[in-house]
Amino acid sequence: MRRVLILGADGFIGRHLAFGMRADGWQVIACARRTVRLERMGFATLRADLSDPETHDPTFWAGHIGAGPVAVINAAGLLTGSEAQMQAVHVSAPRALYQALPAHCSGVLISAVGIDTAQTRFSRYRRDGEAIAQAHNITVLRAGLVMADTSYGGTSLARALAALPFVTPVVGDGQQAFNPIHAADLAQVVQDCLTDPPPAGIHQIGGHDTVSQTDMLAALRGWLGLPPARVLRLPVPVARLLGTLGDAMRFGPISRTAVDQLSAGALAESGTLLDGRAVTPRGFSTFLAARPAGTQDLWHARLYLFRPLLRLVLAALWLGSGLLGLTLPADSFLPLIQGAILPDSALIVLARAGGLADLAIALALLRGWRPRWVAGLQAALILAYTMVFSALAPALWLLPLGGLLKNLPLLALVAIQGILEDER
């Protein structure tokens, strides 16, 4: 059985490559920073954080791939990150892997169109990664916009924008050109390039149809069964500002880099890559019409932008609660818990400590720091507040406008936020 090692196998493209290669009879070694779910999906895995210096040594890879024939697909990449992270993921770790490959092994690097002229950090490091790949006879495939029956990251954002009520936002004039390729078709092209490598050089691959950004979102909206909406053209500076906010909140699909890529379009010219090959990628209109949108597609599209919205709403709640806990005069809240078993001084200390905890949560939410872990912390703190105040002053359950009763829907809201933060 042919073996293939896939870097970035837990990503959107990586998972589709792993499933496609396995379905066609390859023995897949799925390499990722987090491999638990890949193992549950039945893959042999290699857990490796490409930012770890250990993976920058060829002996690390040689010890895992052995001496037998093995193909390699590098689908790993970072859209944003520190200089050290970008260097490690795009250059240092792949170079060590290529050096460790046995002789006459084939490989493919999944790159992106539009990086020749773009001045983003992603483009710069991706070009460096391409140069390393070419030096080791690894085929470089610059893919256009990759879509699939599922979605993730940028394609999830596209669905979300298409599903907005009343308007469909586009970056700039919305006429940027795209020729999306289906992930299953990309997997077929990659497999063909592994078994029959194309001539040396950089190759582009996209689908048959060319559509504008506006037409693509309109088609997605129609696929979801939603009525047409007015196009809202966002000036590029406004879109970049939103991208900057997305960077600050670590909400990957909304970032300066993504906005810059979107404003430039993603048109892939396949050239002679497919000449003489049996595989022919479908066009956007063909694969979009291949299956109906399901309930999960509509819900996901409509809920996707609630993820940053929930973060902001909950951050505002914790920020307000924290400031009140730190600054509210004691005589404003002590009468509400008359008869408590603790002295007033202890209650005041608890209020101030709670204020600090609330502010810490607010800052973590705004920064996007470990969002699922913070969701659990929010739930634990709300439950603790509820139990403590129920013991100190049970009458708080009977206050007008809800009192402690409001903590129940708040817990549900935090639970939804935790669910939305789990994308893989």
C-alpha positions in Angstrom: 0.0 0.0 0.0 1.3 3.5 -0.9 2.1 5.7 2.1 1.6 9.4 2.4 2.4 11.8 5.2 0.1 14.8 5.3 1.2 17.9 7.2 -1.6 20.0 8.4 -4.0 17.1 8.3 -6.4 18.6 10.8 -7.0 21.7 8.7 -9.8 22.2 6.3 -7.8 21.3 3.2 -5.8 18.7 5.1 -8.8 16.7 6.3 -10.2 16.6 2.8 -6.8 15.4 1.4 -6.6 12.8 4.2 -10.1 11.4 3.5 -9.6 11.5 -0.3 -6.2 9.8 -0.3 -7.5 7.1 2.1 -10.5 6.4 0.0 -8.2 5.9 -3.0 -6.2 3.3 -1.2 -3.3 5.3 0.3 -2.0 4.5 3.8 -2.4 8.0 5.4 -0.2 9.3 8.2 -2.0 12.3 9.4 0.3 14.9 11.0 -1.0 17.8 13.0 -0.6 19.7 16.3 -3.8 18.1 17.6 -4.4 14.5 16.5 -7.1 13.2 18.9 -10.0 13.7 16.5 -8.0 12.4 13.6 -7.3 9.2 15.6 -11.1 8.9 16.3 -11.6 9.2 12.5 -9.5 6.1 12.0 -6.2 7.6 10.9 -2.7 6.7 11.9 -1.3 10.0 13.3 1.9 11.8 14.0 1.5 14.5 16.6 3.9 17.4 15.8 3.8 21.1 16.5 5.7 22.7 13.6 6.7 25.6 15.8 8.6 23.2 18.1 12.3 23.3 17.3 12.3 19.5 17.6 10.5 19.4 14.2 13.2 21.5 12.6 15.7 18.6 12.8 15.6 16.0 10.0 16.2 13.2 12.4 12.8 13.9 14.0 11.1 13.1 10.7 13.4 10.3 9.7 12.6 8.5 12.9 8.9 8.6 12.1 8.7 8.0 8.4 11.3 5.2 8.2 13.3 4.2 5.2 10.5 2.9 3.0 8.8 4.8 0.1 6.6 7.6 1.3 5.0 10.6 -0.4 4.5 13.8 1.5 1.8 16.5 1.2 2.5 19.8 3.0 -0.9 21.4 3.6 0.3 23.2 6.8 0.2 27.0 6.9 -0.4 30.0 9.1 -2.4 33.0 7.8 -1.4 35.1 10.8 1.2 34.6 13.6 4.5 35.9 14.9 7.6 36.0 12.8 9.0 33.0 14.6 5.8 31.0 14.1 5.6 31.9 10.4 9.2 31.0 9.8 8.9 27.7 11.7 5.7 26.5 10.0 6.4 27.6 6.4 10.2 27.2 6.3 12.1 25.4 9.1 9.9 22.4 9.7 9.1 21.6 6.0 12.8 22.0 5.1 13.7 19.4 7.8 11.1 17.0 6.5 12.2 17.3 2.9 15.7 16.6 3.9 14.7 13.5 5.8 12.8 12.0 2.8 14.2 8.8 1.3 15.5 9.2 -2.3 13.0 9.4 -5.1 10.0 10.2 -2.9 7.4 12.6 -4.4 5.8 15.5 -2.6 3.3 18.3 -3.0 3.2 21.7 -1.3 -0.3 23.3 -1.2 0.3 27.0 -1.7 -2.0 29.9 -2.6 -2.5 32.0 -5.7 -1.9 35.8 -5.5 1.2 35.6 -3.3 3.6 36.9 -5.9 2.6 40.6 -5.6 1.0 40.6 -2.1 3.0 42.2 0.6 1.5 40.3 3.5 3.6 38.4 5.9 1.8 35.3 4.9 2.8 35.8 1.2 6.4 36.4 2.1 6.8 33.3 4.2 4.7 31.2 1.7 7.1 32.3 -1.1 10.1 31.2 1.1 8.4 27.9 1.7 7.9 27.4 -2.1 11.6 28.0 -2.7 12.5 25.4 -0.1 10.1 22.9 -1.7 11.4 23.5 -5.2 15.0 23.0 -4.0 13.9 19.5 -2.9 11.9 18.6 -6.0 8.5 19.0 -4.2 5.7 20.0 -6.6 4.2 23.4 -5.7 0.5 23.7 -6.3 -1.0 27.2 -5.9 -4.7 26.6 -5.3 -7.4 29.1 -5.8 -10.2 29.4 -3.3 -10.9 25.9 -2.0 -14.5 25.0 -1.2 -16.3 21.8 -0.2 -19.5 20.4 1.0 -18.4 21.5 4.5 -16.7 24.8 5.2 -14.1 26.3 7.5 -12.5 29.7 8.0 -12.8 31.8 4.9 -15.4 29.6 3.2 -17.5 29.7 6.4 -17.2 33.5 6.4 -18.3 33.6 2.8 -21.4 31.6 3.7 -22.1 33.8 6.7 -21.8 37.0 4.6 -24.2 35.4 2.0 -26.7 34.6 4.8 -26.9 38.0 6.4 -30.3 39.6 6.4 -31.1 42.5 4.1 -27.6 43.1 2.6 -24.6 41.1 1.3 -21.3 42.8 2.2 -18.4 42.6 -0.3 -14.9 44.0 -0.1 -14.3 46.9 -2.5 -16.3 46.9 -5.7 -16.9 43.1 -5.4 -15.7 42.4 -8.9 -12.6 40.5 -7.8 -12.3 37.2 -9.7 -12.3 33.7 -8.2 -12.4 30.2 -9.7 -13.1 28.0 -6.7 -12.0 24.4 -6.7 -13.8 21.7 -4.7 -11.6 20.1 -2.1 -12.4 16.6 -3.4 -11.2 17.6 -6.9 -8.0 19.1 -5.4 -7.4 15.8 -3.6 -7.6 14.0 -7.0 -5.2 16.5 -8.6 -2.7 16.1 -5.7 -2.8 12.4 -5.9 -2.2 12.5 -9.6 0.8 14.8 -9.1 2.2 12.4 -6.5 2.0 9.4 -8.9 3.0 11.4 -12.0 4.8 14.6 -11.0 4.5 17.5 -13.4 7.5 19.4 -14.7 9.5 21.4 -12.2 8.1 24.8 -11.3 5.1 26.4 -9.7 1.7 25.3 -10.9 -1.7 26.8 -10.3 -5.0 24.9 -9.9 -8.6 26.1 -9.8 -12.0 25.2 -11.0 -13.6 25.7 -14.4 -15.9 28.6 -13.6 -14.7 32.2 -13.0 -17.0 34.3 -10.8 -16.8 37.7 -9.2 -16.9 38.0 -5.4 -20.4 39.5 -5.7 -21.7 36.7 -7.9 -20.1 34.0 -5.7 -21.9 35.3 -2.6 -25.1 35.7 -4.5 -24.9 32.1 -5.7 -24.2 30.9 -2.1 -27.2 32.9 -0.9 -29.4 31.3 -3.5 -28.0 27.8 -2.6 -29.1 28.5 1.0 -32.6 29.2 -0.3 -32.5 32.9 0.8 -34.0 35.8 -1.2 -31.7 38.2 -3.1 -30.2 41.0 -1.0 -28.8 44.4 -1.8 -25.0 44.4 -2.2 -23.2 46.5 0.4 -19.8 47.5 -0.9 -17.3 48.0 1.9 -14.5 50.4 1.1 -11.2 48.5 1.5 -10.0 50.8 4.4 -13.2 49.9 6.3 -12.7 46.2 5.6 -9.1 46.4 6.8 -10.3 48.1 10.0 -12.7 45.2 10.6 -9.8 42.9 9.8 -7.7 44.6 12.4 -10.4 44.1 15.0 -10.5 40.4 14.0 -6.8 40.1 14.5 -7.1 41.7 17.9 -9.8 39.1 18.9 -8.0 36.3 17.2 -11.0 35.5 15.0 -9.0 34.1 12.1 -11.2 34.4 9.1 -11.6 38.2 9.8 -8.1 39.5 9.6 -6.0 42.1 7.7 -4.4 39.3 5.7 -7.7 37.8 4.7 -9.0 41.2 3.7 -5.9 41.8 1.6 -6.2 38.4 -0.1 -10.0 38.9 -0.7 -9.5 42.4 -2.1 -7.0 41.0 -4.7 -9.2 38.0 -5.7 -8.0 34.4 -6.2 -7.9 33.4 -9.8 -5.8 30.3 -10.5 -4.7 29.7 -14.1 -4.1 25.9 -14.4 -1.9 26.3 -17.5 -0.6 22.9 -18.8 -0.8 21.2 -15.4 -3.9 19.1 -16.4 -2.8 18.3 -19.9 -2.9 14.5 -20.4 -4.4 13.9 -17.0 -7.8 12.2 -16.4 -8.8 14.5 -13.6 -10.8 17.7 -14.5 -11.9 19.9 -11.6 -15.5 20.9 -11.6 -16.7 24.4 -11.9 -18.2 26.4 -9.0 -21.7 26.3 -10.4 -21.5 22.5 -11.0 -20.4 21.5 -7.5 -22.6 24.0 -5.8 -25.6 22.5 -7.5 -24.5 18.9 -6.8 -26.3 18.8 -3.4 -29.0 20.8 -1.6 -28.2 23.0 1.4 -29.3 21.3 4.6 -30.4 22.6 7.9 -26.9 22.4 9.2 -25.7 24.6 6.4 -28.3 27.3 7.0 -27.8 27.2 10.8 -24.0 27.3 10.5 -24.1 30.3 8.0 -26.5 32.2 10.2 -24.8 31.5 13.5 -21.2 31.9 12.3 -20.9 35.7 12.9 -22.6 35.2 16.3 -19.3 33.8 17.5 -17.5 37.2 17.6 -20.8 38.9 18.5 -21.2 36.6 21.5 -17.6 37.3 22.6 -18.3 41.0 22.5 -21.6 40.9 24.3 -20.2 38.6 27.0 -17.1 40.8 27.3 -19.3 43.8 27.8 -21.2 42.0 30.5 -18.1 40.9 32.4 -16.5 44.3 31.9 -19.5 46.1 33.4 -19.9 43.6 36.2 -16.2 43.9 37.0 -16.2 47.7 37.1 -19.3 47.7 39.3 -17.7 45.1 41.6 -14.6 47.3 42.0 -16.2 50.8 42.2 -19.8 50.4 43.6 -20.1 51.9 47.1 -20.7 49.3 49.7 -23.9 50.9 50.9 -25.3 50.3 47.5 -25.2 46.5 47.6 -24.9 45.5 51.3 -28.6 46.2 51.9 -29.5 43.5 49.3 -27.8 40.8 51.3 -28.9 41.8 54.8 -28.7 38.9 57.3 -25.8 37.2 55.6 -23.6 35.0 57.8 -20.5 36.9 56.8 -19.5 40.3 58.2 -19.8 43.4 56.0 -16.0 43.6 55.6 -15.8 40.1 54.2 -18.7 40.8 51.8 -16.9 43.9 50.5 -13.7 41.9 49.9 -15.7 39.3 48.0 -17.3 42.0 45.8 -13.9 43.5 45.0 -12.3 40.1 44.3 -15.2 39.2 42.1 -14.8 42.5 40.2 -11.1 41.6 39.4 -12.1 38.1 38.3 -14.8 39.6 36.0 -12.4 42.0 34.4 -9.9 39.2 33.8 -12.6 37.2 31.9 -13.6 40.3 29.9 -10.0 40.8 28.8 -9.6 37.1 27.9 -12.8 37.3 25.8 -11.7 40.4 23.9 -8.3 38.9 23.2 -9.7 35.6 22.2 -7.4 33.8 24.7 -8.3 30.1 24.9 -12.0 30.7 24.2 -13.3 27.3 25.0 -11.4 27.2 28.3 -12.7 30.7 29.1 -16.2 29.6 28.3 -15.9 26.9 31.0 -14.5 29.4 33.4 -17.4 31.7 32.8 -19.9 28.9 33.5 -18.0 27.9 36.7 -18.0 31.5 37.9 -21.7 32.1 37.2 -22.5 28.9 39.0 -20.3 30.0 42.0 -21.9 33.4 42.1 -25.4 31.8 42.0 -24.7 29.3 44.8 -23.0 31.9 47.0 -25.7 34.5 46.6 -28.4 31.9 47.0 -26.9 31.0 50.4 -26.3 34.6 51.4 -29.6 36.0 50.3 -32.2 33.6 48.8 -34.6 36.5 48.2 -32.4 37.5 45.3 -34.3 34.8 43.3 -37.5 36.8 43.8 -36.3 40.3 42.7 -38.3 42.0 40.0 -36.9 41.6 36.5 -35.3 38.3 37.2 -32.6 38.7 39.8 -30.6 35.5 40.0 -33.0 33.9 37.5 -31.1 35.7 34.8 -28.1 33.5 35.5 -30.0 30.5 33.9 -30.3 31.9 30.4 -26.8 33.4 30.8 -25.4 29.9 31.4 -27.2 28.8 28.2 -25.6 31.7 26.3 -22.1 30.8 27.6 -22.7 27.1 26.6 -23.6 28.2 23.1 -20.5 30.3 22.9 -18.4 27.3 23.9 -20.0 25.2 21.2 -19.4 27.9 18.5 -15.7 28.1 19.5 -15.2 24.4 18.7 -14.6 24.5 15.0 -12.8 21.2 14.5 
